[in-house]
């Protein structure tokens, strides 16, 4: 195996201890104030990462849970209600929760894109010295699947920024974005562009970011769905990398290699939305590699 390929660490165990173990395998020190980007999960959703699983890891790093408000109507489209959901879902028991666009947003210019001229991000994102992109793998009604790339694009974008990505750069207005016409591939590519803008910004600022994806409760729908479907296949484990494209590719490869009959439902959801197309496009943008070296920790 080429030493130049990004390393993706893998464990089949999904426990608080294995989450800490896979982080330590990355061998990266995270300085200063650590922001942990997770989905707090829509009120009514079932698949979001649970407090008892991620709490010990976040506490070990003295991390702050970071999120932004949603563009769609629901219980998380304003900071006050969003914090209530975060509390109901147990996040405030082990960490501070920062709704990053509660006090505004800022633009990260992006010159590589076909669709986006910038990324619009919660203003508090500037306050963090290190970032952990801690994703829950699942299907997604619009994007096909969600893992690190979605968590870094839609997830870190402010409410208006989410509208900008969802409309493929046509509007920042959450009221208008859902009626905007676009091609599906344009939306998939817009997510890749926003995720790349974040990575480029952090690199310019000299701020490290690591990527971890927990592959459990594998539903065809997202944690942002209040009526989230039940899991369709067995848990796969946890992957971690310094490369978000490699980490997402590893998740996709494990789904495609799975002999679990339910994996077909997840594959159908992903491909019906052109979900896998985010990976080669993100690679083309320079965000990471679709080829990787898998290192099993078990």
C-alpha positions in Angstrom: 0.0 0.0 0.0 1.4 3.4 -1.0 2.5 5.5 1.9 1.1 8.6 0.1 -2.5 7.5 0.5 -4.5 9.0 3.3 -5.0 6.7 6.2 -8.5 5.8 7.3 -8.7 4.1 10.7 -11.5 1.7 11.4 -13.0 -0.1 14.4 -16.1 -2.3 14.4 -16.7 -1.4 18.1 -19.0 1.5 18.7 -18.4 2.5 22.3 -17.2 5.6 24.2 -13.9 3.8 24.6 -13.5 3.0 20.9 -14.3 6.5 19.9 -11.5 7.8 22.1 -9.2 5.0 20.8 -9.8 5.9 17.1 -9.2 9.6 17.8 -5.9 8.8 19.5 -4.9 6.6 16.5 -4.9 9.8 14.4 -2.0 11.1 16.4 -3.1 14.7 16.2 -3.0 17.3 19.1 -5.9 19.7 18.9 -4.8 23.0 20.4 -6.8 25.7 22.1 -10.6 25.9 22.0 -12.0 22.7 20.4 -15.3 22.9 18.4 -17.0 19.5 17.9 -19.4 19.7 15.0 -22.2 17.2 15.5 -25.8 17.2 14.4 -28.0 17.8 17.4 -30.8 16.0 15.6 -34.3 17.3 14.8 -36.9 17.0 17.6 -38.4 13.6 16.9 -35.4 12.1 15.1 -33.9 8.9 16.4 -30.5 8.5 14.8 -28.4 11.4 16.1 -25.2 10.6 18.0 -26.3 10.0 21.6 -24.8 11.7 24.6 -23.7 8.6 26.4 -21.7 7.5 23.3 -19.9 10.8 22.5 -19.9 12.5 25.9 -16.7 11.0 27.4 -14.8 11.8 24.2 -16.0 15.4 24.0 -15.3 15.9 27.8 -11.8 14.5 27.4 -11.0 17.2 24.9 -12.9 19.9 26.7 -14.8 20.4 23.5 -17.8 22.6 22.8 -20.7 21.2 20.7 -21.0 23.6 17.7 -24.1 23.8 15.4 -26.0 26.2 13.2 -29.7 26.8 12.7 -31.6 25.0 10.0 -33.0 26.6 6.8 -36.2 24.5 6.9 -39.1 25.2 9.3 -38.8 23.1 12.5 -37.6 23.2 16.1 -34.0 24.2 15.2 -34.4 27.2 12.9 -33.7 29.7 15.7 -31.1 29.6 18.4 -33.5 29.6 21.4 -35.5 26.6 20.2 -32.4 24.9 18.9 -30.8 25.0 22.3 -33.9 23.4 23.8 -33.6 20.5 21.4 -29.9 20.1 22.2 -30.8 20.0 25.9 -33.6 17.5 25.3 -31.2 15.3 23.4 -28.6 15.3 26.2 -25.8 17.4 24.7 -25.8 20.1 27.4 -25.1 17.4 30.1 -21.5 17.0 29.0 -20.6 20.2 27.1 -21.4 23.8 26.2 -23.5 24.0 23.1 -22.8 27.0 20.7 -25.3 27.8 18.0 -22.7 29.5 15.9 -25.1 31.8 13.8 -27.0 33.1 16.9 -25.1 36.4 16.5 -24.7 36.6 12.8 -22.5 35.1 10.0 -19.5 35.7 7.9 -18.5 34.9 4.3 -15.6 32.7 3.3 -14.7 33.5 -0.3 -14.5 30.5 -2.7 -12.9 30.9 -6.1 -12.8 27.2 -7.2 -16.5 26.7 -7.5 -18.9 26.3 -10.4 -21.9 27.1 -8.2 -20.9 29.0 -5.0 -18.9 32.2 -4.8 -18.5 31.9 -1.1 -19.6 29.9 2.0 -21.8 31.6 4.6 -20.9 30.4 8.1 -22.0 31.0 11.6 -20.0 33.9 13.1 -18.9 32.0 16.2 -16.9 29.5 14.0 -14.1 32.0 14.1 -13.8 31.4 17.9 -12.4 27.9 17.6 -8.8 26.9 17.3 -9.4 23.2 16.4 -12.3 21.4 14.9 -13.6 17.9 15.2 -16.0 16.9 12.4 -17.9 14.2 14.2 -20.5 12.9 11.8 -23.3 10.3 12.0 -23.5 8.2 8.8 -27.0 7.8 7.3 -29.0 8.2 4.2 -30.5 11.6 3.2 -33.7 12.6 1.5 -32.0 15.3 -0.6 -28.3 14.5 -0.7 -28.4 10.7 -0.8 -26.2 10.3 2.2 -24.7 12.3 5.0 -21.3 11.9 6.7 -18.3 14.2 7.0 -18.8 16.2 3.8 -22.4 17.0 4.5 -21.6 17.8 8.2 -18.9 20.2 7.0 -21.0 21.9 4.3 -24.7 22.1 5.3 -23.8 21.5 8.9 -21.3 24.5 9.4 -23.2 26.9 7.2 -25.5 29.4 8.9 -29.2 29.3 8.3 -28.8 31.7 5.3 -25.7 29.8 4.2 -27.7 26.5 4.1 -30.2 28.3 1.9 -27.3 29.4 -0.4 -26.0 25.8 -0.7 -29.5 24.3 -1.2 -30.2 26.8 -4.0 -26.8 26.1 -5.6 -25.8 29.7 -5.1 -29.0 31.4 -6.2 -30.4 32.8 -2.9 -29.5 33.2 0.7 -33.2 33.5 1.7 -34.5 30.4 3.5 -38.0 31.3 2.4 -37.1 31.2 -1.2 -34.5 28.4 -1.5 -36.9 25.5 -1.4 -38.8 26.8 -4.5 -35.5 27.4 -6.4 -35.1 25.2 -9.5 -31.8 23.3 -9.8 -30.3 20.1 -11.2 -29.6 17.4 -8.6 -25.9 17.2 -9.5 -25.6 20.9 -8.9 -26.8 20.5 -5.3 -24.4 17.6 -4.7 -21.5 19.7 -6.1 -22.5 22.7 -4.1 -22.2 20.7 -0.9 -18.7 19.6 -2.0 -17.8 23.3 -2.7 -19.0 24.5 0.7 -17.1 21.7 2.5 -13.9 22.6 0.6 -14.3 26.3 1.5 -14.3 25.3 5.2 -11.2 23.1 4.8 -9.4 25.9 2.8 -10.3 28.5 5.4 -9.1 26.3 8.3 -5.8 25.6 6.5 -5.2 29.3 5.9 -5.9 30.0 9.5 -3.5 27.2 10.6 -6.3 25.5 12.5 -6.4 21.7 12.4 -9.5 19.6 11.7 -10.1 15.9 12.1 -12.8 13.7 10.7 -14.7 10.9 12.5 -17.8 9.1 11.3 -19.9 6.8 13.5 -21.7 4.3 11.2 -24.6 3.2 13.4 -28.4 3.5 13.3 -28.1 3.4 9.5 -31.4 4.9 8.2 -32.2 5.9 4.7 -33.3 9.3 6.1 -31.3 12.0 8.0 -31.2 13.0 11.7 -32.7 16.3 10.4 -35.9 14.4 9.7 -38.4 14.6 12.6 -40.0 11.4 11.1 -36.7 9.6 10.6 -37.0 6.0 9.3 -35.7 3.1 11.4 -32.3 1.6 10.6 -32.2 -0.6 7.5 -29.0 -2.5 8.1 -26.6 -3.5 10.9 -24.1 -1.1 12.4 -20.7 -1.0 10.6 -18.4 0.7 13.1 -16.4 4.0 13.3 -13.9 5.4 10.7 -11.5 8.3 11.3 -9.1 10.2 9.1 -7.4 13.5 8.4 -9.1 13.3 4.9 -12.8 13.9 4.7 -13.2 12.5 1.2 -11.3 9.3 2.1 -13.4 8.9 5.3 -16.7 9.3 3.4 -15.5 7.0 0.7 -14.6 4.3 3.3 -18.2 4.5 4.6 -19.6 4.2 1.1 -17.3 1.3 0.3 -18.4 -0.5 3.4 -22.1 -0.1 2.5 -21.4 -1.4 -1.0 -19.4 -4.3 0.3 -21.9 -5.3 2.9 -23.9 -8.5 2.6 -26.6 -7.2 4.8 -29.9 -7.4 2.8 -30.9 -3.9 4.1 -27.9 -2.3 2.5 -29.7 -2.4 -0.8 -32.2 0.2 0.5 -29.4 2.5 1.6 -27.7 2.1 -1.7 -30.9 2.9 -3.6 -31.4 6.0 -1.6 -27.8 7.2 -2.2 -27.7 6.5 -5.9 -31.2 7.8 -6.6 -29.9 11.2 -5.3 -26.5 11.0 -7.1 -25.0 10.9 -3.6 -21.8 9.3 -4.5 -21.0 12.0 -7.0 -19.9 14.3 -4.2 -16.7 12.2 -3.7 -15.0 12.6 -7.1 -16.1 16.2 -7.3 -14.6 16.9 -3.9 -11.4 15.2 -4.9 -11.3 17.3 -8.1 -11.6 20.4 -5.9 -8.6 19.3 -3.9 -10.5 18.4 -0.7 -9.1 14.9 -0.4 -8.7 11.5 -2.0 -11.1 8.8 -3.0 -8.3 6.3 -2.6 -7.0 5.5 0.9 -5.3 2.9 3.2 -7.7 1.3 5.6 -6.1 0.5 9.0 -8.2 -1.8 11.2 -7.7 -1.2 15.0 -9.6 -4.3 16.2 
